[in-house]
Structures are given as C-alpha cells and as structure tokens.
C-alpha cells in the first residue's frame, strides 16, 4: 500500500478582516473553491469548501520556519502538498 500525494496550487484573496477565498487546482486538473479565515496573528487558518455537493472543512496551525527560510507561500498564491 503506497502513499498518495497530491500537489495543489492557486490564488487566494484576504480582506482586512482576515477572511478570504482560495481556489486550488491539483495535479490532475481538479479545481476546488474555499472560504478561508486567518487569525490576526497568522497562526491559524480555517477553511471550508464551497463547491456544490462537497462537505470539507478543517484548520491548519503554523509551524515554526527554520532559520533563514522564508514563508513558503508568496503573497497572493498558495501551493503545497497533502497526504
């Protein structure tokens, strides 16, 4: 049994109240849409999928970055992998 790893990338917007939207496309070309909320200190991200027929939500907690390493998401885009 192997581990399936998908890569996602796409743009996001964030309003001054820390709410926003995120659009992700995976390596197979499947696109999903999300409402997001970031805590004011940037430590937590909460998300809920907004595509019809989908029930997906969750949260992520920021980990410390190694010294000398920048935040992995450039402003206005998101990318990463999930297992």
C-alpha positions as CSV (number, residue, x, y, z in Angstrom):
1,X,0.0,0.0,0.0
2,X,1.5,3.3,-1.1
3,X,1.0,6.8,0.0
4,X,-0.9,9.1,-2.5
5,X,0.5,12.6,-2.6
6,X,-1.4,15.4,-4.4
7,X,0.1,18.8,-5.2
8,X,-2.2,21.9,-5.1
9,X,-1.7,25.5,-6.2
10,X,-3.8,28.6,-6.8
11,X,-4.6,32.2,-5.9
12,X,-6.1,33.5,-2.8
13,X,-7.5,36.8,-1.5
14,X,-7.5,38.1,2.0
15,X,-9.6,41.0,3.3
16,X,-8.6,43.3,6.1
17,X,-11.0,41.3,8.5
18,X,-8.8,38.2,7.8
19,X,-11.5,36.4,5.8
20,X,-11.0,35.5,2.1
21,X,-11.3,32.9,-0.7
22,X,-8.9,30.3,-2.1
23,X,-9.0,28.5,-5.4
24,X,-6.9,25.3,-5.7
25,X,-6.1,23.2,-8.7
26,X,-4.5,19.8,-8.2
27,X,-2.0,18.0,-10.4
28,X,-4.9,16.2,-12.1
29,X,-6.6,19.5,-13.1
30,X,-9.4,19.3,-10.5
31,X,-10.3,22.8,-9.2
32,X,-11.9,23.4,-5.7
33,X,-13.1,26.6,-4.1
34,X,-12.8,27.6,-0.4
35,X,-13.7,30.3,2.1
36,X,-10.8,30.9,4.5
37,X,-10.2,32.8,7.7
38,X,-6.8,33.6,9.2
39,X,-6.4,34.6,12.8
40,X,-5.0,38.1,13.3
41,X,-1.6,36.8,14.4
42,X,-1.4,34.5,11.4
43,X,-1.0,31.4,13.5
44,X,-4.2,29.6,12.4
45,X,-6.0,29.0,9.1
46,X,-9.6,27.7,9.0
47,X,-11.2,26.7,5.7
48,X,-14.4,25.3,4.3
49,X,-15.0,24.1,0.7
50,X,-17.8,26.0,-1.1
51,X,-18.3,23.7,-4.1
52,X,-21.8,22.3,-4.5
53,X,-22.1,18.8,-3.2
54,X,-18.9,19.0,-1.1
55,X,-18.6,18.8,2.7
56,X,-15.0,19.6,3.5
57,X,-13.6,21.8,6.3
58,X,-10.6,22.0,8.6
59,X,-7.9,24.0,10.0
60,X,-4.1,24.3,9.9
61,X,-1.7,25.6,12.5
62,X,1.5,27.4,11.5
63,X,4.8,25.6,12.3
64,X,8.0,27.5,13.1
65,X,10.1,28.0,10.0
66,X,13.8,27.0,10.1
67,X,16.1,29.9,10.5
68,X,16.8,31.8,7.3
69,X,13.9,30.3,5.5
70,X,11.0,32.4,4.2
71,X,7.3,31.7,4.4
72,X,6.6,29.1,1.7
73,X,3.6,30.9,0.1
74,X,4.3,34.0,-2.0
75,X,1.7,36.8,-1.5
76,X,-1.5,36.0,-3.4
77,X,-0.7,32.4,-4.2
78,X,-0.9,29.1,-2.4
79,X,0.8,25.9,-3.0
80,X,1.7,22.7,-1.1
81,X,1.1,19.0,-0.8
82,X,-1.2,17.0,1.3
83,X,-1.2,13.3,2.3
